[in-house]
Amino acid sequence: MQDSQDKGKVELVGRKKADWLKIVVAVAVAAGALYGYKAYIGAKTQAPAQTQAQAAEQLVSVKPVVKTDASQKASEYVGRVEAIQSVLVTPQISGEVARVCFKEGSMVKAGQLLFQIDPLSFQAAVEQRRAELERAKATLDAAEKYFARVQNAEERAVSAAERDNAESAALAGRAAVAQAKAALRLAEINLGYTRVTAPITGKIGAANFTKGNYVTPASGPLATIVQMDPIRVSYTMPDKDYLDQLASFKKNGTVYKTKLILSNGAEFNAQGERDFEGNEVDTSTGTIMMNLRYANGDGTLIPGSMVRVRTKPLKSDVVTAIPQTAVMADQQGDYVYVIGSDDTASAVRVTLGRDLGELREVTQGLAEGQKVATAGLQNLRDGMKVKTADRAYDAQAASGDAEETK
């Protein structure tokens, strides 16, 4: 009996402990659920705030406004030497070459005798025309004297027809004299053409006809003369290079010097002068013809030879410039975002100049040292707070150092 009572007490105590254990577990589960719910609600509350903070600070890359040398760097072009004047010496009359009066390949002066064509027949023609002129003068003299007598005679003594004939004879005599003078002048000109002289000063080539050859105006040139001093160098330049040089020339005057590199690699020692430019751009190549003039007293530059023309700026052309990626455009024109010391973006209108490759010249609107946004511009607005890429990197590095310290 006593054993039954003791066994019942033990079972009652066990059930009470189990009930308390269930209560403790239930309370713990409820507390955990409550904590998790609060954490979830707190996270949802903080997320919009963090998103707004991130949106308020747009991440951008910035570059400074700089001063740079915009003058064109040294450029090199292929050129050809050309004679400013080149003359084909051609006979003006027909005849036999009596003498060749120059040394082939030598320098000749304007007016120098080159060829002598046999003058005998032309001298005879001059004498003949001179005699014809004298005869015409004599005929005219007789006609004028007769006409004078007719005019002085009484009106009844000379008929009207006779008077008219006398006057006509005098007029015809005057015309004959004029004609004879012209014929004599032509004969003298032809006689002068027997002396073939150099029309220009230059270097003469080979004689195409030698003594004894019969030549005519249709025979072709007797020789060729090319001017050697001064001489011209022609080359083609891309139209962009031409416009860049033209802009510098208008702004600063002569700002380029040229050098000639000969086919053997030697540098020509004379400085060329601007001669003239072509009047149009070649549409097939996009280039324009340029011409320089050089003193060539020693004959180093030979017409037809190839050279290299090297252009180099005399002085730098310093301009204000920004990266091309900073430039934005709308209907009102070009603008950039300037990032102030307080990390605020300000839209600033600018006037752009020349394209300098990765940079763009700015002629108005910016000053050296200002910072402009170059990346992250898509959502950037005037007055927006920004975080520059370099500061974001510094902040991230500082955070990493703090974590390592912990």
C-alpha positions in Angstrom: 0.0 0.0 0.0 2.8 2.3 1.0 4.6 1.5 -2.3 1.6 2.4 -4.4 1.4 5.9 -2.8 5.1 6.6 -3.3 4.8 5.6 -7.0 1.9 7.9 -7.5 3.8 10.9 -6.0 6.7 10.3 -8.4 4.5 10.3 -11.5 2.8 13.5 -10.4 6.1 15.3 -10.0 7.3 14.1 -13.5 4.2 15.4 -15.2 4.6 18.9 -13.5 8.3 19.1 -14.7 7.2 18.2 -18.3 4.5 20.9 -18.2 7.0 23.5 -17.0 9.5 22.5 -19.8 6.8 23.0 -22.4 6.0 26.4 -21.1 9.6 27.5 -21.1 10.1 26.3 -24.7 6.9 28.1 -25.9 8.0 31.3 -24.3 11.5 31.0 -25.9 9.9 30.4 -29.3 7.6 33.4 -28.9 10.5 35.6 -27.8 12.6 34.6 -30.8 9.7 35.2 -33.2 9.1 38.7 -31.7 12.8 39.6 -32.1 12.9 38.4 -35.7 9.8 40.4 -36.5 11.3 43.5 -35.0 14.5 43.0 -37.0 12.6 42.5 -40.2 10.5 45.6 -39.6 13.7 47.6 -38.8 15.4 46.4 -41.9 12.5 47.4 -44.1 12.4 50.8 -42.4 16.2 51.4 -42.9 16.3 50.2 -46.6 14.4 53.2 -48.1 16.5 55.6 -46.1 19.7 54.0 -47.4 18.4 54.0 -51.0 17.5 57.7 -50.7 20.9 58.5 -49.3 22.6 56.7 -52.2 20.4 58.4 -54.8 21.2 61.8 -53.2 24.9 61.3 -53.9 25.5 60.3 -57.6 28.9 58.6 -58.2 30.8 60.5 -60.9 34.4 60.7 -62.2 36.0 64.1 -62.5 38.9 65.6 -64.4 40.5 69.1 -64.0 40.3 71.8 -66.6 43.8 72.1 -68.0 46.1 74.3 -70.1 47.5 72.3 -73.0 49.6 73.0 -76.1 47.2 72.9 -79.1 49.8 73.6 -81.7 50.1 70.9 -84.3 53.0 68.5 -83.7 55.7 68.1 -86.3 54.3 66.6 -89.4 55.9 65.1 -92.5 54.6 65.0 -96.1 56.0 63.6 -99.4 56.8 66.4 -101.9 58.1 66.9 -105.4 60.5 69.5 -106.6 59.1 71.5 -109.6 60.6 74.3 -111.7 58.6 77.5 -111.4 59.3 78.1 -115.2 60.1 75.5 -117.8 60.5 76.5 -121.5 60.6 74.4 -124.6 62.9 76.3 -127.0 61.2 76.0 -130.4 62.3 77.5 -133.8 60.0 80.2 -135.2 61.2 79.9 -138.8 62.5 77.1 -141.0 66.1 76.7 -141.8 69.3 74.8 -141.3 71.1 74.8 -137.9 74.4 76.6 -138.5 75.7 76.5 -134.9 74.9 75.2 -131.4 76.1 77.9 -129.1 75.8 76.4 -125.6 77.2 73.6 -123.5 74.6 71.0 -122.7 73.6 70.8 -119.0 75.0 74.3 -118.3 73.3 77.4 -116.8 72.2 79.9 -119.4 71.0 83.5 -119.0 68.0 85.1 -120.6 68.9 86.5 -124.0 71.9 84.2 -124.4 72.4 82.8 -128.0 71.6 79.1 -128.1 71.2 78.2 -131.8 72.1 80.0 -135.0 70.0 79.1 -138.0 71.5 79.9 -141.4 70.6 83.6 -142.0 71.7 84.1 -145.6 68.3 83.7 -147.2 66.7 85.8 -144.6 69.2 88.6 -145.0 68.5 88.5 -148.8 64.8 88.8 -148.0 65.4 91.9 -145.9 67.4 93.5 -148.7 64.7 92.7 -151.2 62.0 94.2 -149.0 64.1 97.3 -148.4 64.4 97.8 -152.2 60.7 97.4 -152.6 60.1 100.0 -150.0 62.4 102.4 -151.9 60.5 101.8 -155.1 57.2 102.4 -153.4 58.5 105.7 -152.0 59.6 106.8 -155.4 56.2 105.9 -156.9 54.5 107.8 -154.1 56.7 110.9 -154.7 55.8 111.0 -158.4 52.1 110.5 -157.7 52.0 113.3 -155.0 53.9 115.8 -157.3 51.4 115.1 -160.2 48.4 115.4 -157.8 49.8 118.8 -156.6 50.1 120.1 -160.2 46.6 119.0 -160.9 45.3 120.8 -157.9 47.1 124.0 -158.8 45.9 124.0 -162.4 42.9 126.0 -163.5 39.6 124.2 -163.1 38.9 124.4 -166.9 42.3 123.0 -167.8 41.9 119.6 -166.0 38.9 117.4 -166.1 37.2 116.0 -162.9 38.2 112.5 -163.9 41.8 113.4 -164.3 41.8 115.2 -160.9 40.3 112.1 -159.3 42.8 109.7 -160.9 45.7 111.9 -159.6 44.3 111.8 -156.1 43.8 108.0 -156.2 47.3 107.5 -157.4 48.7 109.5 -154.5 46.6 107.5 -152.1 47.7 104.2 -153.6 51.3 105.3 -153.4 51.0 105.9 -149.7 49.4 102.5 -149.2 52.2 100.9 -151.2 54.8 102.5 -149.0 53.0 101.3 -145.8 52.8 97.8 -147.2 56.5 97.8 -148.2 57.4 99.0 -144.7 55.4 96.1 -143.1 57.0 93.6 -145.5 60.4 94.9 -144.5 59.6 94.7 -140.9 58.4 91.1 -141.2 61.6 90.2 -143.1 63.7 91.7 -140.3 61.8 89.8 -137.7 62.4 86.5 -139.5 66.0 87.4 -139.8 66.1 87.9 -136.0 64.5 84.5 -135.5 67.6 82.9 -137.0 69.2 83.7 -133.6 67.5 81.4 -131.1 68.0 82.9 -127.7 67.2 81.8 -124.1 63.8 83.2 -123.0 64.6 82.6 -119.3 67.6 82.1 -117.0 67.9 78.5 -116.0 69.6 75.2 -116.7 69.5 73.9 -120.3 69.3 70.2 -121.2 70.5 68.4 -124.3 70.4 69.8 -127.8 67.8 67.9 -129.7 69.2 69.1 -133.1 72.8 69.6 -134.0 74.6 71.5 -136.7 73.4 70.7 -140.3 69.8 69.7 -139.3 67.0 71.4 -141.0 64.4 72.5 -138.5 60.9 74.0 -138.8 58.4 75.2 -136.2 56.8 71.7 -136.4 60.1 69.9 -135.7 59.6 70.1 -131.9 61.8 71.8 -129.2 65.4 72.4 -129.9 66.2 72.2 -126.2 64.5 72.6 -122.8 65.3 75.2 -120.1 64.2 74.9 -116.5 64.4 77.6 -113.9 66.6 76.5 -111.0 66.6 79.5 -108.6 64.2 80.1 -107.0 62.5 76.7 -107.2 59.2 75.2 -106.0 58.3 72.2 -103.8 54.7 70.9 -104.1 53.1 68.5 -101.7 49.6 67.5 -100.5 48.3 68.1 -97.0 45.1 66.6 -95.4 42.5 69.3 -95.2 42.3 69.0 -91.4 46.0 69.8 -91.1 45.6 72.8 -93.5 42.7 74.2 -91.4 44.6 73.8 -88.2 47.6 75.7 -89.7 45.3 78.3 -91.2 43.7 78.9 -87.8 47.1 79.3 -86.1 48.3 81.6 -88.9 45.2 83.9 -88.5 45.7 83.9 -84.8 49.4 84.3 -84.4 50.9 85.0 -87.9 53.6 82.8 -89.3 53.9 80.0 -86.7 55.3 77.1 -88.7 58.7 76.5 -90.2 59.5 73.9 -92.7 62.4 71.6 -93.4 63.3 69.6 -96.5 64.7 66.2 -96.2 66.4 65.1 -99.5 66.2 61.6 -100.9 69.7 60.8 -99.4 68.5 61.8 -95.9 70.3 65.1 -95.8 68.6 68.2 -94.7 68.3 71.1 -97.2 69.9 74.1 -95.5 67.5 76.9 -96.8 64.2 77.9 -95.3 61.3 77.9 -97.6 58.7 80.6 -98.1 55.0 80.0 -98.5 54.2 80.3 -102.2 50.5 79.5 -102.7 47.9 76.8 -101.9 45.5 75.0 -104.3 42.0 76.4 -104.7 40.2 73.2 -103.9 40.4 69.9 -101.9 40.9 66.7 -103.9 37.6 64.8 -103.2 39.3 61.5 -103.8 42.1 61.9 -101.2 40.8 64.7 -99.0 44.0 66.7 -99.5 44.9 70.2 -100.7 48.0 71.1 -102.8 50.6 73.2 -101.0 53.5 75.0 -102.6 56.7 76.3 -101.1 59.4 78.4 -102.7 63.1 77.9 -102.0 66.3 79.7 -102.9 68.4 77.2 -104.9 71.5 79.0 -106.0 73.7 76.0 -105.9 71.2 73.8 -107.8 70.9 71.2 -105.0 67.1 70.8 -105.6 66.5 69.3 -109.0 63.1 69.5 -110.7 61.3 66.1 -110.6 63.1 64.8 -107.5 61.2 63.6 -104.4 61.7 65.2 -101.0 60.1 65.0 -97.5 58.5 68.2 -96.2 58.6 68.5 -92.4 56.6 71.2 -90.7 57.1 72.2 -87.1 55.4 74.9 -85.0 57.7 77.8 -84.1 56.0 78.3 -80.7 53.4 76.6 -78.6 49.7 77.5 -78.7 48.4 77.1 -75.1 44.7 76.8 -74.7 42.1 75.8 -72.1 40.9 72.2 -72.6 38.7 69.5 -71.1 38.2 65.8 -71.8 35.9 65.0 -74.7 33.8 62.8 -72.4 32.8 65.8 -70.3 31.0 67.6 -73.1 27.2 67.3 -73.1 24.8 69.0 -75.6 21.1 70.0 -75.8 19.0 72.3 -78.0 20.6 75.3 -76.3 24.2 74.2 -77.0 27.1 72.6 -75.3 27.5 72.4 -71.5 29.5 70.5 -68.8 28.9 69.7 -65.2 31.3 71.5 -62.9 31.9 69.8 -59.6 32.3 72.4 -56.8 34.3 72.1 -53.6 31.1 71.1 -51.8 30.5 68.2 -54.2 27.6 69.9 -55.9 27.2 69.6 -59.7 26.5 72.8 -61.6 25.6 72.8 -65.3 27.8 75.4 -67.1 27.4 76.5 -70.8 30.7 76.5 -72.7 32.0 77.6 -76.1 34.1 74.9 -77.8 37.1 75.3 -80.1 39.3 72.8 -81.8 39.2 69.1 -81.6 42.5 68.0 -79.8 42.0 64.3 -79.9 41.0 63.1 -76.4 40.7 66.8 -75.4 38.5 69.6 -76.6 39.5 73.3 -76.6 37.2 75.5 -74.5 37.3 79.2 -75.6 34.7 80.5 -73.1 33.0 79.3 -69.9 35.7 77.5 -67.9 38.9 78.3 -66.1 42.0 76.2 -65.4 41.7 74.2 -62.2 38.0 73.7 -62.2 36.8 70.1 -62.1 34.3 68.7 -64.6 32.4 65.4 -64.5 33.5 62.9 -67.2 31.6 59.7 -66.2 28.3 59.0 -64.5 26.6 61.8 -66.3 23.4 59.9 -67.3 21.4 60.7 -64.2 23.3 63.9 -63.2 21.3 67.0 -62.7 22.1 70.7 -61.9 22.4 71.2 -58.2 22.7 67.5 -57.4 25.1 66.3 -54.7 27.7 63.9 -56.0 30.4 61.5 -54.7 33.5 61.6 -56.8 35.2 58.3 -57.7 38.4 59.2 -55.9 36.5 60.1 -52.6 34.4 56.9 -52.8 37.6 54.9 -53.1 39.1 56.7 -50.1 36.0 56.0 -48.0 36.1 52.4 -49.0 39.7 52.1 -48.1 39.1 53.8 -44.7 36.3 51.3 -44.0 38.5 48.4 -44.8 41.2 49.6 -42.5 38.7 50.0 -39.7 37.5 46.4 -40.2 41.0 45.1 -40.1 41.6 47.0 -36.8 38.6 45.3 -35.2 
